[in-house]
Amino acid sequence: MELNTITYNRGTKAQRILLLGPSLGGNSTHQWTRVAGELIDDARIVFVDLPGSGLGPVWDDADEPTLDAIAAGIADAARKAREEAGADLPVYFAGLSISGATGLHLARDYDDLFSGVVVVASAATVGEPARWIERAEQVEATGTQQLVDETTKRWFTPGFRAEQPAVVSIIMEALSSVDDHSYAQLCRALAEHDVRADLPYITTPLLLIAGERDTSTPIANVELVAETAPRASLHVVAGAAHQVPVARPVETANLIRSFITGNVASLVVSESSD
């Protein structure tokens, strides 16, 4: 699977690469740009588009709807980013929601390529398989516009929606404009996602970032990953719902910076809660 990528700071002298992946129905550039701005001197940053969103091509049905297929595409993008950089730089990945789930597949299967993976608002299982299949069929029939109102309430707290309506509008526009079949195939991939049995054997360093008010990803599921994967750590971001990088970009960036630089003692700057 070939995924579209956009390099944010091509001229940087940073000695590491960070790929950033979006949520289901999300636009990576929109969801991660403020975080990327904070990390502009820390890593060569590459936004990754999932099929059918952003500038990504639609889902190619030659690919099975699995997160393994997405992970293979991200791994290829990582290799290309390293080639473009012209150096054997360490590579990291940070993914939100479905991309965070995919990050666990990367950590499991590509430990020779990725020096660390950041899983944001996701876990070893996500939701119920039957519900994902139902949503896939629903979207194939009537599109994603019907999902916008309910998803907005899950993705953002009432306070953030009131304070930042323009930001919320930009993020939700991506969901309403995503390719329906591609979105449905990603739902089917989430239905198959379950790496709980693999967690004890994942030796790639993991940083788990969870939103305190995220109703989409139960904290118990995130804690399971943190407690089972041998090199995992967990940070809960106060006041944030599902879209943690959008609602808390500075804190998210500081957590990622600490992780990719190995400076675990660096200060995390708190942002006002909703």
NORURDA-V979238 format. One record per pair of residues at least 12 apart in sequence whose C-alpha atoms are under 7 Angstrom apart, sorted by sequence separation. I is the first residue (numbers start at 1). J is the second residue. D is the distance in whole Angstrom. If there is no record, write none. Layout:
# NORURDA-V979238
i->I j->J d->D
i->I j->J d->D
This chain:
# NORURDA-V979238
i->255 j->268 d->7
i->103 j->117 d->6
i->254 j->268 d->5
i->103 j->119 d->6
i->251 j->268 d->6
i->29 j->47 d->6
i->101 j->119 d->7
i->251 j->269 d->6
i->28 j->47 d->6
i->100 j->119 d->4
i->250 j->269 d->7
i->251 j->270 d->6
i->28 j->48 d->6
i->100 j->120 d->5
i->251 j->271 d->7
i->28 j->49 d->6
i->100 j->121 d->7
i->101 j->122 d->6
i->27 j->49 d->7
i->91 j->113 d->7
i->92 j->114 d->5
i->100 j->122 d->5
i->101 j->123 d->6
i->91 j->114 d->5
i->92 j->115 d->6
i->93 j->116 d->7
i->94 j->117 d->6
i->95 j->118 d->6
i->96 j->119 d->7
i->97 j->120 d->6
i->101 j->124 d->6
i->248 j->271 d->7
i->91 j->115 d->6
i->92 j->116 d->5
i->93 j->117 d->5
i->94 j->118 d->4
i->95 j->119 d->6
i->96 j->120 d->5
i->97 j->121 d->5
i->98 j->122 d->7
i->148 j->172 d->7
i->212 j->236 d->6
i->18 j->43 d->6
i->90 j->115 d->6
i->92 j->117 d->6
i->93 j->118 d->6
i->94 j->119 d->6
i->95 j->120 d->6
i->96 j->121 d->6
i->97 j->122 d->5
i->206 j->231 d->6
i->207 j->232 d->6
i->208 j->233 d->6
i->209 j->234 d->6
i->210 j->235 d->6
i->211 j->236 d->6
i->212 j->237 d->6
i->17 j->43 d->5
i->18 j->44 d->6
i->19 j->45 d->6
i->20 j->46 d->6
i->21 j->47 d->6
i->27 j->53 d->6
i->199 j->225 d->7
i->205 j->231 d->5
i->206 j->232 d->4
i->207 j->233 d->5
i->208 j->234 d->5
i->209 j->235 d->5
i->210 j->236 d->5
i->211 j->237 d->5
i->212 j->238 d->5
i->213 j->239 d->6
i->214 j->240 d->7
i->216 j->242 d->7
i->14 j->41 d->6
i->16 j->43 d->5
i->17 j->44 d->5
i->18 j->45 d->5
i->19 j->46 d->5
i->20 j->47 d->5
i->21 j->48 d->5
i->26 j->53 d->7
i->27 j->54 d->5
i->148 j->175 d->7
i->202 j->229 d->6
i->203 j->230 d->6
i->204 j->231 d->7
i->205 j->232 d->6
i->206 j->233 d->6
i->207 j->234 d->6
i->208 j->235 d->6
i->209 j->236 d->6
i->210 j->237 d->6
i->211 j->238 d->7
i->212 j->239 d->6
i->213 j->240 d->5
i->214 j->241 d->4
i->14 j->42 d->6
i->15 j->43 d->6
i->16 j->44 d->6
i->17 j->45 d->6
i->18 j->46 d->6
i->19 j->47 d->6
i->20 j->48 d->6
i->21 j->49 d->7
i->25 j->53 d->7
i->148 j->176 d->7
i->200 j->228 d->6
i->201 j->229 d->7
i->203 j->231 d->6
i->211 j->239 d->7
i->212 j->240 d->6
i->213 j->241 d->4
i->214 j->242 d->5
i->12 j->41 d->7
i->14 j->43 d->5
i->19 j->48 d->7
i->199 j->228 d->6
i->200 j->229 d->5
i->211 j->240 d->5
i->212 j->241 d->6
i->14 j->44 d->6
i->199 j->229 d->5
i->200 j->230 d->6
i->211 j->241 d->5
i->9 j->40 d->7
i->71 j->102 d->6
i->144 j->175 d->7
i->145 j->176 d->5
i->211 j->242 d->6
i->12 j->44 d->6
i->144 j->176 d->5
i->211 j->244 d->6
i->10 j->44 d->7
i->71 j->105 d->6
i->239 j->273 d->5
i->9 j->44 d->6
i->67 j->102 d->6
i->71 j->106 d->6
i->238 j->273 d->7
i->239 j->274 d->6
i->9 j->45 d->6
i->144 j->180 d->7
i->8 j->45 d->5
i->68 j->105 d->6
i->143 j->180 d->6
i->7 j->45 d->6
i->8 j->46 d->6
i->7 j->46 d->4
i->6 j->46 d->6
i->7 j->47 d->6
i->140 j->180 d->6
i->5 j->46 d->6
i->6 j->47 d->5
i->139 j->180 d->6
i->140 j->181 d->6
i->5 j->47 d->5
i->6 j->48 d->7
i->5 j->48 d->5
i->4 j->48 d->6
i->5 j->49 d->6
i->140 j->184 d->6
i->3 j->48 d->7
i->4 j->49 d->5
i->139 j->184 d->6
i->3 j->49 d->6
i->3 j->50 d->7
i->137 j->184 d->7
i->3 j->51 d->7
i->136 j->184 d->4
i->136 j->185 d->7
i->4 j->55 d->7
i->136 j->187 d->6
i->4 j->56 d->5
i->136 j->188 d->7
i->3 j->56 d->6
i->133 j->187 d->7
i->132 j->187 d->5
i->133 j->188 d->6
i->132 j->188 d->6
i->132 j->190 d->7
i->133 j->191 d->7
i->132 j->191 d->6
i->154 j->215 d->6
i->1 j->63 d->7
i->129 j->191 d->4
i->154 j->216 d->7
i->128 j->191 d->7
i->129 j->192 d->7
i->126 j->190 d->7
i->1 j->69 d->7
i->125 j->193 d->6
i->1 j->70 d->7
i->125 j->194 d->5
i->3 j->73 d->6
i->124 j->194 d->6
i->125 j->195 d->7
i->1 j->72 d->7
i->2 j->73 d->5
i->124 j->195 d->5
i->1 j->73 d->5
i->17 j->89 d->7
i->124 j->196 d->5
i->16 j->89 d->5
i->17 j->90 d->6
i->18 j->91 d->6
i->19 j->92 d->6
i->20 j->93 d->6
i->21 j->94 d->6
i->22 j->95 d->6
i->23 j->96 d->5
i->24 j->97 d->7
i->15 j->89 d->6
i->16 j->90 d->5
i->17 j->91 d->5
i->18 j->92 d->5
i->19 j->93 d->5
i->20 j->94 d->5
i->21 j->95 d->4
i->22 j->96 d->5
i->23 j->97 d->5
i->24 j->98 d->6
i->16 j->91 d->6
i->17 j->92 d->6
i->18 j->93 d->6
i->19 j->94 d->6
i->20 j->95 d->6
i->21 j->96 d->6
i->23 j->98 d->5
i->23 j->99 d->6
i->22 j->99 d->6
i->21 j->99 d->5
i->157 j->241 d->6
i->156 j->241 d->5
i->155 j->241 d->6
i->156 j->242 d->7
i->155 j->242 d->5
i->156 j->243 d->6
i->116 j->204 d->6
i->117 j->205 d->6
i->118 j->206 d->6
i->119 j->207 d->6
i->120 j->208 d->6
i->121 j->209 d->6
i->154 j->242 d->7
i->155 j->243 d->5
i->115 j->204 d->7
i->116 j->205 d->5
i->117 j->206 d->5
i->118 j->207 d->5
i->119 j->208 d->5
i->120 j->209 d->5
i->121 j->210 d->5
i->116 j->206 d->6
i->117 j->207 d->6
i->118 j->208 d->6
i->119 j->209 d->6
i->120 j->210 d->6
i->121 j->211 d->7
i->111 j->204 d->6
i->108 j->202 d->5
i->107 j->202 d->6
i->122 j->217 d->6
i->121 j->217 d->6
i->107 j->204 d->5
i->123 j->221 d->6
i->123 j->222 d->5
i->122 j->222 d->7
i->124 j->225 d->7
i->123 j->225 d->7
i->160 j->274 d->6
i->159 j->274 d->5
i->157 j->274 d->7
i->65 j->185 d->5
i->58 j->179 d->7
i->65 j->186 d->6
i->121 j->242 d->6
i->67 j->189 d->6
i->59 j->182 d->5
i->65 j->188 d->6
i->66 j->189 d->4
i->58 j->182 d->6
i->65 j->189 d->5
i->53 j->178 d->5
i->52 j->178 d->6
i->53 j->179 d->7
i->66 j->192 d->7
i->67 j->193 d->7
i->52 j->179 d->5
i->52 j->182 d->5
i->51 j->182 d->6
i->31 j->171 d->7
i->30 j->171 d->7
i->26 j->171 d->7
i->27 j->174 d->6
i->26 j->174 d->6
i->25 j->174 d->6
i->26 j->175 d->6
i->25 j->175 d->5
i->25 j->178 d->6
i->25 j->183 d->7
i->35 j->245 d->7
i->38 j->250 d->7
i->32 j->245 d->6
i->31 j->245 d->7
i->32 j->246 d->7
i->35 j->249 d->5
i->39 j->253 d->6
i->31 j->246 d->6
i->34 j->249 d->6
i->35 j->250 d->6
i->38 j->253 d->6
i->35 j->252 d->7
i->35 j->253 d->5
